[in-house]
Amino acid sequence: MLVDQRRERILQVIEHNGFVSMQDLAELVEASESTVRRDLEFLDGQGQIRRTRGGAAYVGESLTTFDDRSGHALREKQAIGRAAAEFLEAGDTVLLDGGTTTLEVARQLSARPLQVVTNSLPIASLLAVQSQIELLLIGGYVYPRTGVALGPMAAASLETVHVRKMIVSVGGITAKGLFNSNALLVETERRMFDAAEEVIVVSDSSKFGHSALAHLCELGAVDRLVTDSGISPAWQDVVREAGVELTIVDV
């Protein structure tokens, strides 16, 4: 890979994910960490990224916003949100991570007497005015493109939380497991897994067969997966063979 091509690829990945570690970048572009470090110094000098401890963060104008992603496969996400909400019972304590599909789950909860824990500002804003909802907002570094709290403060807050159910969205699903696009997000979600008795993944069928930057967990770490009817029979077999309950909604 030529220098300009490598730097363009690095910039695209950092822009897409917000933050990427040095190690992940080196593996992605198949270069040494010293080479990637020089590339990051160049991009930092151009004002396109900001070097941070252990990696780099994007400082330019985002090309892919939360609102943009919300519009992708919207009909499927809405159907998945309705189906996932049916697994919640009155009085449940549920942990919602900050994704566009979990936001559709949250839209179905306004009339339900629930305790909701979330690190998502969009979800908190939606549910804060609902009298039936007892809301707990996890704090931390707020990732500007998604309004999700991440990092050490969020992780520390989650150590004091115990919930009956967790509903999480992902950026990709392969035979190796679940993936998301941000290393800080994955670290926070792993703490969420530790806090939950039951984990429910919500994902539209376009995510199957695709990975993302950071590996979250194996498929077997999930109790239930809710997706749309676009999932292939082969992927249905993969999910069920991993011991995961599969719910498919017609769209």
Phi, psi and omega per residue, in radians:
M1 nan 2.248 3.110
L2 -1.186 2.764 -3.074
V3 -0.986 -0.857 -3.105
D4 -1.103 -0.680 3.113
Q5 -1.131 -0.730 -3.135
R6 -1.129 -0.761 -3.132
R7 -1.176 -0.632 3.089
E8 -1.132 -0.723 3.120
R9 -1.133 -0.758 3.120
I10 -1.049 -0.785 -3.140
L11 -1.095 -0.725 3.127
Q12 -1.059 -0.758 -3.111
V13 -1.169 -0.740 3.135
I14 -1.166 -0.688 3.103
E15 -1.095 -0.717 -3.086
H16 -1.206 -0.651 -3.006
N17 -1.782 -0.280 -3.126
G18 1.530 -0.881 3.078
F19 -2.477 2.405 3.088
V20 -2.415 2.404 3.140
S21 -1.331 2.745 3.109
M22 -1.032 -0.757 -3.113
Q23 -1.093 -0.763 3.140
D24 -1.131 -0.690 3.120
L25 -1.125 -0.747 -3.137
A26 -1.069 -0.723 3.118
E27 -1.191 -0.660 -3.078
L28 -1.139 -0.793 -3.076
V29 -1.687 0.052 3.098
E30 0.970 0.911 3.108
A31 -2.353 2.873 3.113
S32 -1.262 2.753 3.125
E33 -1.115 -0.561 3.112
S34 -1.155 -0.660 3.086
T35 -1.155 -0.781 3.121
V36 -1.122 -0.632 3.122
R37 -1.066 -0.734 3.100
R38 -1.139 -0.676 3.092
D39 -1.092 -0.736 -3.141
L40 -1.160 -0.647 3.086
E41 -1.103 -0.681 3.094
F42 -1.123 -0.858 -3.113
L43 -1.139 -0.612 3.072
D44 -1.104 -0.752 3.112
G45 -1.106 -0.460 3.083
Q46 -1.438 -0.104 3.137
G47 1.353 0.290 -3.086
Q48 -1.615 -0.497 3.088
I49 -2.377 2.963 3.054
R50 -2.148 2.135 3.072
R51 -1.118 2.344 3.078
T52 -2.245 3.003 3.118
R53 -1.123 1.999 3.082
G54 1.510 0.070 -3.116
G55 3.102 -2.520 -3.119
A56 -2.683 2.616 3.124
A57 -2.108 2.595 3.136
Y58 -1.426 2.369 -3.133
V59 -2.142 -0.028 3.114
G60 -1.414 -3.066 3.104
E61 -1.326 2.213 -3.086
S62 -1.165 2.444 3.103
L63 -1.652 -0.338 -3.108
T64 -2.216 1.748 -3.055
T65 -1.612 2.964 3.082
F66 -1.025 -0.724 3.133
D67 -1.122 -0.663 3.098
D68 -1.076 -0.801 -3.108
R69 -1.213 -0.508 3.128
S70 -1.082 -0.547 -3.108
G71 -1.368 -0.271 -3.123
H72 -1.318 2.253 3.129
A73 0.883 0.729 -3.036
L74 -1.075 -0.749 -3.115
R75 -1.086 -0.717 3.107
E76 -1.124 -0.760 -3.126
K77 -1.119 -0.676 3.121
Q78 -1.117 -0.750 3.119
A79 -1.147 -0.715 3.100
I80 -1.118 -0.712 3.121
G81 -1.064 -0.744 3.117
R82 -1.120 -0.740 -3.107
A83 -1.178 -0.746 -3.113
A84 -1.144 -0.638 -3.141
A85 -1.094 -0.449 -3.133
E86 -1.208 -0.272 3.116
F87 -1.496 -0.026 3.106
L88 -1.700 2.370 3.137
E89 -1.900 2.721 3.108
A90 -0.948 2.300 3.132
G91 1.576 -0.117 3.115
D92 -1.103 2.614 2.908
T93 -1.838 2.116 -3.030
V94 -2.198 2.431 3.106
L95 -1.849 2.131 3.128
L96 -1.959 2.178 3.047
D97 -1.449 3.046 -2.998
G98 -1.664 1.442 3.076
G99 -2.263 2.925 3.139
T100 -1.223 -0.515 3.114
T101 -1.375 -0.652 3.069
T102 -1.167 -0.487 3.041
L103 -1.098 -0.650 3.090
E104 -1.196 -0.564 3.012
V105 -1.098 -0.808 -3.103
A106 -1.040 -0.577 3.138
R107 -1.113 -0.350 -3.100
Q108 -1.604 0.032 -2.957
L109 -1.827 0.027 -2.962
S110 -1.068 -0.572 -3.074
A111 -1.712 0.191 -3.040
R112 -1.852 2.373 3.062
P113 -1.369 1.702 -3.043
L114 -2.391 2.756 2.866
Q115 -1.769 2.166 -3.109
V116 -2.062 2.205 3.043
V117 -1.931 2.291 -3.122
T118 -2.629 2.689 3.002
N119 -1.885 0.266 -3.061
S120 -1.856 2.105 3.076
L121 -1.137 -0.714 3.083
P122 -1.047 -0.718 3.122
I123 -1.206 -0.743 3.126
A124 -1.072 -0.717 3.123
S125 -1.100 -0.660 -3.140
L126 -1.183 -0.703 -2.993
L127 -1.669 -0.237 -3.054
A128 -1.093 -0.470 -3.087
V129 -1.637 0.077 -3.103
Q130 -1.622 2.042 -3.024
S131 -1.159 -0.440 -3.114
Q132 -1.392 -0.279 -3.041
I133 -1.693 2.240 2.942
E134 -1.705 2.006 -2.920
L135 -1.908 2.324 3.017
L136 -2.138 2.135 -3.113
L137 -1.794 2.134 3.077
I138 -1.375 2.272 -3.116
G139 -1.685 3.034 3.124
G140 2.612 -2.890 3.067
Y141 -1.185 2.137 -3.096
V142 -1.571 1.985 3.140
Y143 -1.203 2.094 -2.920
P144 -1.138 -0.473 -3.067
R145 -1.429 -0.329 -3.063
T146 -2.180 -0.255 -3.081
G147 1.210 0.556 -3.124
V148 -1.923 2.344 3.127
A149 -1.453 2.247 -3.081
L150 -2.336 3.118 2.974
G151 1.599 -3.000 -3.031
P152 -1.017 -0.688 -3.131
M153 -1.150 -0.720 3.100
A154 -1.127 -0.734 3.137
A155 -1.098 -0.725 3.134
A156 -1.136 -0.678 3.106
S157 -1.112 -0.667 -3.095
L158 -1.218 -0.368 3.112
E159 -1.155 -0.347 -3.124
T160 -1.725 0.064 -3.038
V161 -1.871 2.446 2.977
H162 -2.374 2.193 -3.087
V163 -2.214 2.762 3.111
R164 -1.330 -0.707 -3.078
K165 -2.415 2.564 3.023
M166 -2.156 2.386 3.055
I167 -2.082 2.152 -3.004
V168 -2.313 2.512 3.028
S169 -1.886 2.767 -3.053
V170 -2.333 2.873 3.136
G171 -1.645 -0.281 -3.133
G172 -2.949 2.675 3.126
I173 -2.384 2.158 3.034
T174 -2.286 -3.118 3.103
A175 -1.110 -0.365 3.107
K176 -1.391 -0.254 3.109
G177 2.295 -2.631 -3.060
L178 -1.773 2.559 -3.133
F179 -2.323 2.666 2.950
N180 -2.383 2.941 -2.903
S181 -1.579 0.003 -3.045
N182 -2.426 2.236 -3.095
A183 -1.126 -0.656 3.100
L184 -1.157 -0.675 3.111
L185 -1.099 -0.788 -3.131
V186 -1.085 -0.730 3.128
E187 -1.082 -0.718 3.110
T188 -1.165 -0.716 -3.136
E189 -1.151 -0.573 3.083
R190 -1.101 -0.660 3.055
R191 -1.143 -0.612 3.080
M192 -1.117 -0.724 3.095
F193 -0.992 -0.751 -3.116
D194 -1.117 -0.467 -3.071
A195 -1.530 -0.115 -2.978
A196 -1.965 2.508 3.026
E197 -1.382 -0.599 -3.101
E198 -2.379 2.328 -3.117
V199 -1.955 2.169 3.100
I200 -2.032 2.133 3.101
V201 -1.708 2.334 3.055
V202 -2.022 2.190 -3.072
S203 -2.742 2.335 3.038
D204 -1.288 2.780 -2.966
S205 -1.170 -0.278 3.141
S206 -1.191 -0.276 -3.106
K207 -1.408 -0.273 -3.077
F208 -1.290 2.378 -3.128
G209 1.499 0.064 -3.133
H210 -2.191 2.400 3.061
S211 -1.739 3.130 3.011
A212 -2.401 -2.990 -2.971
L213 -1.107 -0.763 -2.976
A214 -2.058 2.302 3.115
H215 -1.384 2.251 -3.120
L216 -1.615 -0.953 -3.090
C217 -2.930 2.979 3.018
E218 -1.322 2.764 3.119
L219 -1.020 -0.644 -3.091
G220 -1.157 -0.189 3.100
A221 -1.365 -0.106 -3.081
V222 -1.782 2.490 3.092
D223 -1.540 -0.715 -3.091
R224 -2.526 2.530 3.073
L225 -2.209 2.239 3.140
V226 -1.964 2.141 -3.128
T227 -2.504 -3.108 -3.104
D228 -1.738 3.044 -3.020
S229 -1.265 0.012 3.064
G230 -1.351 -0.135 3.134
I231 -1.176 2.364 -3.084
S232 -1.356 2.760 3.068
P233 -1.001 -0.630 3.141
A234 -1.103 -0.735 3.121
W235 -1.258 -0.553 3.037
Q236 -1.032 -0.735 3.122
D237 -1.126 -0.739 -3.138
V238 -1.047 -0.795 -3.110
V239 -1.130 -0.820 -3.097
R240 -1.195 -0.633 3.114
E241 -1.147 -0.399 3.080
A242 -1.405 -0.013 3.130
G243 1.464 0.340 -3.107
V244 -1.735 2.308 3.028
E245 -1.226 2.242 -3.065
L246 -1.960 2.213 3.061
T247 -2.013 2.141 -3.114
I248 -1.984 2.205 -3.135
V249 -1.858 2.416 3.089
D250 -1.333 2.430 3.134
V251 -2.219 nan nan
